[in-house]
Amino acid sequence: MTQPATGTQTQAFGFAEWFRPGEYQRTRAALDGMERVGARHLRTHLSWAEYHGDGGQEWYDWLLTEIGRRFELLPCVHYTPPSISRTGTSAGAPHRLQDYADFVDHVLTRYGEHFEAVELWNEPNNLLDWDWREDPDWQLFCEMIGAAGYWARERGFRTVLGGPSPFDAHWLRLMGERGVLGVMSAVGLHGFPGTWDSEVGTWGGWENLTRQMREILAEYNPDAEIWITEAGYSTWRHDEAAQAQGFLDALNASADRLYWYGWQDIADTVAVQEGLRFDERHYHMGVVDQDGRDKLLARLLAKGGPQAVASTLGLAAPHLGRGTKPVLITGGAGFIGCNLAESFLSEGRDVLLLDNLSRPGVETNLAWLKERHGERAGWTPTDLRDSAALHDVVRDAEAVFHLAAQVAVTTSLDAPVEDFEVNARGTLNLLEAVRRSGAKTPVIFASTNKVYGNLADLVLADSGDRYVPSDNEIAAHGVGEGRNLDFCTPYGCSKGVADQYVLDYGKSYGLPTAVLRMSCIYGPRQFGTEDQGWVAHFLIRALNGEEIVIYGDGKQVRDILHVADAVAAYRALLSNIDAVRGQAFNLGGGPANAVSLRVLLGEIGEMLGHEVAIRHAETRQGDQGYFVADTRKLTDATGWRAMTGWRDGVRDLNGWLSTWNGPSAGAFDGTAEPVAVRRWA
């Protein structure tokens, strides 16, 4: 990854997004999203072929009007109706070249009130857009586009010449010699470094391309501007930070306008020009995925525009110096990860944080660590699914704490394949990277109590405000590691598979591995949601005076554990890795910190001085009525004990949230210090 720019040449940017006829709902959602992230410009195609198809005129009547009232619209007019094409395809020249200029004239008359500039064709050196085999000397193209450009200029519109992809200086000079550049207000430039353009072999860099264009324009039309009408990066390898960096690079180029391609990933059921799923790169060019969920770039733009993108990417550091043996924490910007990192960094040790920042808000944890510890807190945005990149990351690690995961049961039910890829395959990728490094690097894995299933066989008695198990042993000590594994929900399956792989790599390959099957961890720097991090979620909602939804009757019991104690447990395993290798341990607050949702909500209300608003809903799939971890095995092996009582711990979290001014404030003020900083052992 290139080093991010410290600023941007201009804060104005736009998107290039193609909309298919009939996509009313998707279009509205996309336009809302683009407005949300601060885009001002929108380039979309106006297909000459589709316009003359069934419902085409009605579609564009709606689309161009809708876009034009919300953005500065740039319609790209291309695709010949096959019935009048010399090749019988939309990429062929029309038999009568003047027909294109006539259609452009019609577009300007019908829709001209919604835009001031019109783009004439798209990627003319792409055979799927212009069949140059039937026009080898570009005479047909020049006559067709030149006539349309001349007439559009006469009518008072700005004209944009469609950009070739890849850039071709010889073609652009030919356009100048033929007089086409002379009738253009701007010339399009396309570039996809790292996706369609090889950064090693074919990509010359934005500055090199714009310099070549300026030299040609200086000779044929010095007043013409350069517009980057398509620049983009496919996240098919899950490298969302690289997409964000590519956006900044394009925004900083010496061009007069940027249209980033595109807004939304193409649905995997939709065929692109080359065919259905012919090339996976096509399907991941958006800044939101096919379901509309933000990728890193969209989330940072919404947070603070290009400056927020530059600020976050500026936290990335190159690999630590030779001879350095950092502690590697996957998910290091997350709640437990950043507290664990702080414990090592506060001792002067180097830590490498692997985190793709997929969880909203964790970039503030990363910034907090970087501000406190500078370059000793290294960050790599590598994704666990990028197996090749992991090898370099783990190579010099002193130890690996593997906390990165898809963490919500609800998300796993909605997207089980993605859940598997992150939790199961991602863990296997990491283990393989460690194994192939040749070093016996300790790997400590954050598993979950969900590997024991929903514990439906436990007989529970209603004790008024909570459930208690009828089994006296479990009531006294909690659920032990001897409990049979019973994977339930896709999340339980993926984490359970990972749990077992970590233990087996200790047996099969001799890696010093250990597993912590965690119960409910809470504490400072947790951005709790309804799906995960429920203790913080309850407090955040209560502090904001918002209603809390309880799934079930609220008598479910959990043994909540303060993050300071969780950090101490992880460190205890590492300190005793030779004694604990190949073993799994339950980690939670134990019976002393077992509390029902009802009791916790009552405590929160008492702490805040007002009753908490509650609404009940149906019990969610896979929910456990009772789980308390039996932690005696961990205590016997390492001497670890939970030191923070749940009431004191919840008050500590409340103090941090109150000082931080809550998630709605959008930034941590840097003054509050969590318990995990003050005491981790």
N, C-alpha and C positions, 0 to 999 in steps of 0.2 A: 504494500500500500504506500502510495506517495504521502509525504507529509502534508497535512491539511493546511489550507491557507488561513491566515489570521484574520482576513476580512473578505469582503466581497465587493466586486466592482460596482454592482448594482443590486439592490434588493428586489427589483421587479423580475418576476419570472412567470412562466406559464407552462401549460401542459399540452402535449399532442396526444389526442385520444380519438380513436375511431369508434363511432357508434353505429350499430347495425339497425336497419329499419325495424320498428316495433319495440325497441328496447326503452320504452318510456320510463319504467320504474328504475332500471339500472342507470339511465341517463340522469334522472333527477337526483338519485343518490350520489352519483359521481360529481355532479355540479355542486351539490351541497358540500361534499368533501373537499373539492378543490377550493371553494370559497373558505372553508374552515382553515386550510393551511396557508391562506394568503396569496393564492395565485391570482394574477390580474389578466393574463392572456390565455386564450384557448384556441388551438389549431385543430380542426377536424376536417374530415374529407366530405366533399359533396360529389358523390359518384354520379357521373353523367349517365352511366348505365342503369344504376338503381333509380335515378330520378324518373326514367321513362318506364320503369317496371310497375307492377301492380302496387298501388298505394304509395309510390315513391314521392310524388309531389306533396301529398298530404303529410308524409313523414318529415320532409325537409321544411315544409311550412311551419311545422311545430318546432323542430329541432333548432333551426337557425334563429327563430324568434326567441326561443327560450335561452339559448346561449348568448345571443346578442344583447339581451337586457341585463345580463349578469357579468359578462366578460367582454374584453376587447377581442372580438372574433376574427380569426383568420381562416376562411374556407379554402380548402385545397381542392380545386376542380380537376378531376381526372377520371379515367376509366371510360373508354369508348363503348357505347352500346354495341354489342356483338353484331347486331343486324346491319350495322353500317360500317363495320370494321373490315379492313383489308385482309385481316387474318382470321376473322370470325371469332376473335376473343377481345376482351376489354383492354388488352395490352397493345392492340394494333392501331395504326393510324386510320382515321375515317377515310372513305373513298373521296369525299369532298372535304379537303382540309379546312375550308372556311366554316364548315359546320361547327367546329370547336369554338371558333370566335363568336359565332352566332349564339351558341349555348351560353358562353360566358356573358355575352350581352344580355341574354334573357335573365341570367342569374343576377346581374347587376341591377336590372330593372325591378325584378321581383323582390330581391332581398337586400339591395344595396343600403337601405336605411340602417341595417344591423351591423355593418362593418365599413372600414375605410380602405382595407387592403385585401387583395385576392391573390392566392397562390396558383400558379399555372403549372400543373402536373406535379408528379411526385417521383423521385428516384428514376430518372430516365435511363440510367444504365443498369437498372434491375429488369431482367427479362420478364418478370411477372407484372411489371408496371408499364414498360415500353419495349416492344419486341424490336430491338435495334438490328436484329438479323435481317429484317425486311427493310431496314433503313440504315445501311452500313455507313453512309456518309453524312447522316443526320440532316439531310436536306428536308425531308418531310417534317421532322420535328421542328426544325428552325422556322419553316414557313408557317406551320400551324401555330406555334407558340408566339412567334414574332407578331403575327397578325392579331392574335388575341391580346397580347401585351400592348400593342400600339393602340388598339381601340379602347381598352380599359383605361389607359393613361389619358386618352382624349376625353373620356367621360369623367375624369377627375379622381380616379381611384389609384391608389398605390398598387404596384405590381411586384410580385415576388416570384423569382424563377425557382422552380422546384430543384432541390439539391440532389446531386448524385450520391450514391453510397456503394462503395467507398468514394471518397473525394477524388476527382480526376482533374488536375490542372490543365491537361491538354484539351479535354472536353470543354472546360470553361473558357479557355482561350479561343476555341473554335466558335463558341457562342458570341464572343466579342467580335471576331472577324466577320461573322454572318450578320451582325447588327442586332442580335437578340438582347445582348446586355444593354444596348443603348435605350431600350424601352422598359427597362426594369428599374424599380425603385430600391429593390433589395435582392440579394442573391441568397438562396438557402444553402446551408452547410449541415451535413449529417455526420455523426461520429458516434461509435459505440465501442470505445476502448475496453478490452477485457471481455467483450461479448461477441461482436462480429468482427472487430478489428483486433488483431493480435498486437498486444503491447510490445512484444519482443520483435515481431517480424514486420508488421505493416503499419502500425500506428505511429504517425509522425508527431503527435501532440497538437493541442489546440493552437498554440502560438505559431507553430510552423505552418499549419493549414491556413490560419487567418492571414499570416504574412504573405503566403503565395496568392491568396485571393486578393489582398490589397494591391499587390503588384500588378495583377491582371486588370483589376478595376481601375487603377490609376491610368491605365492606357486607354480603356474603352468607355468607362463611365465613372469618373472619380467621385461623383455624388452618391453613388449607390451604396447602401448599407449592407452589412453582413448580418444575417439572422441565422442563428443555429435553430433550424426548424425541426430537427430531431436529434436528440442525444439521449442515451439511456444505458442501462446496465441491467442484465438479467440476474436475478438472485436464485437461479436454478440450483446453485451449489450452497444456498443458504447463507451467503456472505452479504448480509444486509448493510454492514458498515461500508463495504466496498461500493455499494450502490450510492450511499450517502456521500462518500468521498468523490465519486464520479460526478454527482450533481454539483458539488462545490467547484470541482475543476472546470466544468462547463460554464458555470455561472461566472467564474473569474476569467474566462477567455475574453480576448479582445474582439468581442462581437457586440452588436447593438441590441440583440434580443435573444432570449433562450426559451425554447419550448422543450420540456422534458418529456420523453416518451417512456412510460405512459402513466396513466393514473391507476388502472386496475389490471391485475393479472387476467389473462384470457381463461375462461372456464375450460376445464379439460375435456368437455364434451363438444367444443366448438372447433371446427376445422379452420386453419389459417390458409394462406395462399398455397403453401406447399402441400397441404393435406393435414388430416387429423393426426396430431402428435408426431408429425414427421421430425420435428426438431424441438426438444424440450425447452430450449432457450426462449422460444417465442412465448411460452406460457407464463413467464415469470418476470416480465418487464415492468410491472406496475409498482407503485409505492404503497398500494394496498393489495391484499391477496384477492383471490376470486370471490371470497365471501365478504369482502369489504373491510377486513381487519387490517389495521395499520401495520405496516412494516416500520423499521426504525426511522427511515427518512420522513415518512408522513407524520409520525409521532413527534419528531423533533421540530419539523416545520410548524406544526400546530402549536407547539409549546412556545416557540419564539422566533420563527422564521429562519432564514439562512444563517443568522448569527448563532442561533441555538445549535444548528447542525455543526458549524465550525467550532463552537465552544466545546461540544461533547467530543467530537473527533480529535480535537486538540489534546485530549487527555491520553490518547494512545501514545505509548512509548515504544521505542525499538527494544529488541531483546536486551536484557541486562548484559553487562560486560562479561568477557571471557573469565572463566573461573568462578563465576557467581552460581550458587546453587539455591535458587529461590524455592520457597514453598509455593506450589501451584494449587490454586483453589478454583475449581470450575464452579460457575455461578457465583463468582467472587464479589460481584456488585449487589447480589441479593441480600436478603435480611440476615440469615445466619452467616453467609459468606463474608460479608463486610465486617461483621463483628469478630469473626474468626481472624480475618486479615488484620484488623486493628490490633488484636492481641499479639501477633507476631511483629508487626511493624513497630509497635510501641517499645519493643525490645531492641530495635535497630536491625531487624532481620529483613531480608528482601522477600517480597511476595509478588507473584505473577498472577493476576486476576484474569481468568478466561470467562468472558461473559458477552453474549450477543445482545444484551440490553433488551431482550424481548419483553420483559415485564415492565409495564409503565412505572416510571418513578425511580427505578434503580439507578438511573444516571446521576441522581443527586447523591446516592451513596458513593458512587465512584468519584464524583467531584470532591466529596468530603474527605475521602482517603487520600486523594491526590493533593489536596490543599494541606493536609496535615503532614504528609510524608514524602511528597515530591516524587522523584524518580524511583525511589525504593518501592513504591507501589506501581508496578508495571501493569499495563492492561493490554490484552489482545482480544479483539472481537470475534475470534474464531468460534465457529459453530461446531458442536459435537458431531454433527452429521457430515462434516468435511473431514473425512478420515485422513486425507493426504496432509492437510495442514496440521493435524494434531501431532504428527511425528516430530516436527520441529519444536512444538510448544513443550512437549514433555521431556525432551532430550536431556536437559540439564537440571530437571527438578529434583530437589532433595526429598520431597514427599508430595503426594497428590491427595487432596481432599476433594472428593467428587460430590458436589452438591447441586450441580446444574441439572434441571429437569423440567418437564411439563408437570405442573404440580396440582392440577385441579381434576377431581373426579368428573365434574360436569363437562369440562372440556374434553376429557377422554371419551365420554359418551357421544359427544358431538363429532369428534374427529379422531376416531380410534387409530387410524393409520399414522397420522402425525404423532399421536401420543406414543405409539410403538417406536417410530423412527427416532424420536428424541430420547426416550427413556431406555429402551432396550438396545436398539442398534447403536445409539450414541454411546452408551456405556461400553458396549463391546468394542466400538472403535477406539475408545480411550484405553481400554485394557490391552488391545492389540498394539497400540502405539507404545505403551509402557513396555510390553513384552519384547517388541522388536528393538527397543532402545538398547537392550542387552543389560540394563541396570536393574538391580533388584530394588526398585523404588517402591516404598510403601504406598498403598492405595487404600484410603479409608472412605467408605461409601455411605451416603445418607439414604437409607432405606426408610420404610414406613410401616406403621402397625397395620396398614391395609393388607399386608401379605398374609394376615391371619383371617381375612375375610370379614364378613359382617357379624361373626360370633353369634349367629342365630341360635345355636344350641345352648347358649348360656341361659339358665333360668334366672330371671330377674324379678325381684320383688319391688313393689311400689312403696317407697318410704316417704311419701308426701311430696317433697320437692326434688326427689331424685330416685333413680333406680339403684338397687344394690343386688349383687349376685347372691344366690342361695348357697353357692359353693363357698364354704368357710375359708378354704385355702386361698381362693381368688379374692375374696372379700378382704382378707388380711394382708395379702402381698401383691395382688394383681396378676396379670397374665404373663406367664413365663415363656422363655424361648423354646421350651419343650412342646408347646402348642403346635399342632399340625398346621402346615401351611395350607391356605385355602384361598387362592387368588379370586377376587371378586371385583367386577367392573374392569374395563380396559386399563384404567390407571393401576389397579391392583395387580393386574397381569403383567403390565410392562415393568413396573417397579419390582415385582416379584422375580421376573426373569432376570432383571439386572442384578438383583440381590444374589441370586444363585450363581450367575456368571462370575461375580466378584469373588465369591467363596471358592468356586471351582478353579479359577485362575490361580488361587493360592495352592490348591491341591495338584492341579495338572502341570503348572509351570513354575511352581515354587515362588510366586510373587508374595511378598508380605502384605496380605490384604486383611481387612476387617470391615464389619458392617455394623452400623447403628440403626436399629429399627425405631424410628422416632414416633413419639406421640405428639402432642400439641405444643409447639415452641412459640413463645411470644416475647416481645420486648422492644426496646428502641430500635429505630430504623426499619421497622416492619410496615409495609404498605398493604395492610390487610384488605381483602375483598370478601365478598359473600362466599366465594368459592374456595378461598384459601387464606389462612391467617385470620381466623374468625375472632380471636380475642381482640386484636387491633381493630378489626372491622367494627366490632361492637362499640368500642370506645370512640372511634372516629365518627360513627353515626350519632352516638349519644352526644358527643361534644358539639356536633353541628345541629343538634336538635332534630335529627331525622329518625324516621321510623326504622325499626330493626325487624327483619323477617326471621321467625324461628320455624325451622322445618321439623314438624313433630310437636310434641307437647312440652319440650324444653327440659325434660327430666333426664336427658342423655347426660352421661358422666364422662369426663375426660380428666386426665392428670396433666395439668398444664405446667410447663417448665420454662423458667426464665432463660433467655438466651445466654446470659452469663454462665449459667450452669451447663448449657448445651456446649458452649465453647470449651469449657473445662473438660467435658467428656471427650470431645474430639481430640484435644491435646493429650489427655490421659491415655487414649489408645495409641497415639503416635509414640509417646514416651515409653510405652510398654509393648511395642509392636511385636517383639520377639515372643512375648508370652501370650499375646492375644491373637496372633496371626491365624487366619483360617476360621475365625469364629464370628458369630453374629450375637449382638447384645441389644436388649431392649433399652430404650432411653426415653424417660418421661419423668414427671414429678413424683410418681409413686403415690401410694395411698395418702400420704400427708398433704399432697397437693391435688387431690381428686375433688372435682367440683362440678356440679350440674350447671347447665346453661341458665336455669332459673336463678340459682344462687348467685352466679357471677353477675347476671343482670341486676339483681337486687343490690349487690355490692357496688356496682358502677353507679346506680341511682343514688345510693347513700353517699358515695364519694363526690358526686357532682351536685348533690343537693336538690335533685328533682327526679321524679319518676321517669323511667325510660319508656318511650312509646314502642309497643310491640304488636306485631301481627303474626298470626300462626298460618302455616301452610303445610301441605302434605309432606310426610317424611320422604327424604330423597333416597334414590336407589343406592344401596351399598352402605348406608349409614349404620354405624354401630350404636346400639343402645347403651353400651358400657364398654369403655376401655381404660384400664389403668395398667401401666407397665410395671412388671416385677423387675426391679433393677438390681436385685441382689447379686446376680452373676457379674454385672459390671463393677459393682462395689468390691466384690471379692477379688476380681482380677486386677483392679487398678487403684482401689481406695477411694474412688469417686463417690460423692454424695451430692444430692440437690441441697443447696445452701440457702436458696431464696424462697421464702414462703409465698404462696400465691397472692395473698392480699398485699404484701409489700411489693411484690413484683408488678402487680396491676397498677398500683399507685406510681411506681417508677415509670411505667409505660405512659400513664396519664400525664405525668410531669414532663416527659419528653415531647409528647404530642402537643401539650399546651404551650411549651416553650417554642416549639417549632412552628406553632400557629396552625397546625393541621394540614393535611394533604391539599385542601382547597387553596391554600396560599401558594402552592406550587414551588416553594423553595425552602431549603433548610437554612436557618440563620447562622448555623455553625457554633452556637454558644452552648447548647445542651450536650452533656456528656453521658452516654448510657452507662448502665451498671457494668456492661461487658468491658468497657474501657477501664473502669476503676478497679474491677476485680474479676479476673478470669480463671483463677486457680484456687 
